[in-house]
Amino acid sequence: MNLPDGHFSLFWIGIGWMLFALAIIWSIRTAPWHKIKGDSEAQHVFIGTTVILFFYGYQALQLVMD
């Protein structure tokens, strides 16, 4: 989807980023971290997912930069 510049004012972009930040903070605070601490299998899944998401984001950034 290609949105041209100028469709949203800086106010609405700021509101969107603030809502996004609040959602991320809420999800981090309410995540069941105690389940990951005691279970090595859950730790492996968490770390593997983190690495995959990192590489996916890095690859997407490389596509944008080219």
N, C-alpha and C positions, 0 to 999 in steps of 0.2 A: 504494500500500500504506500503510495507516494503522496504525502501531504505537502502542499506548497507552503513556503514561508509566509507568515503573516496571517494565517487563519486563526491563530490563537494569540491573545495578548500575553504579555509577560506575566500579568496577574494570574491568569488561568494556568500557565505553565508552572508558576511557583506553587499554586494550590495543588496541582497534580503531583509535583515532587514531594510536597509536604505530606500528602496522603500516602504516597508510596513509602516514604520514610517511616511514617507511623505504622503502616502495615508490617514493614520489615521488623521494626522494634518490637511490636506486639508478638509477631510469630517467633522471634528469638527468645523473648521472655517466657512465652507459654509453651515452648517445645518441651517434650518429656526427656530432658537431658539425663535424668537418672537411669533411664533404660539403656542408654549408650554406655554409661560408665561401667556398669557391671557385666556387660555382655560383649565378648570379643568379636563375635560374629556381627553384631550390630555396629561395632566400631569399624570393622572392615567394610561393611556396606556404606556407612557414612563417609568414610575417607575415600572410597572408590567413587561414590557419587560426586563428592566435592572435586576430585581430580577430573572426572569426565566433564563436569560443568565448567571447570576452569579452561580445559582445552577446547570445549565447544565455544566458549566466549572468546577465547584467543583466536580461534579460526574465523569466527564471525567478524572480529575486528580486522583481521588480515584481509578478508574479502572487501570490507568497506574501504580500507586504505589503498587497495589496488585500483 
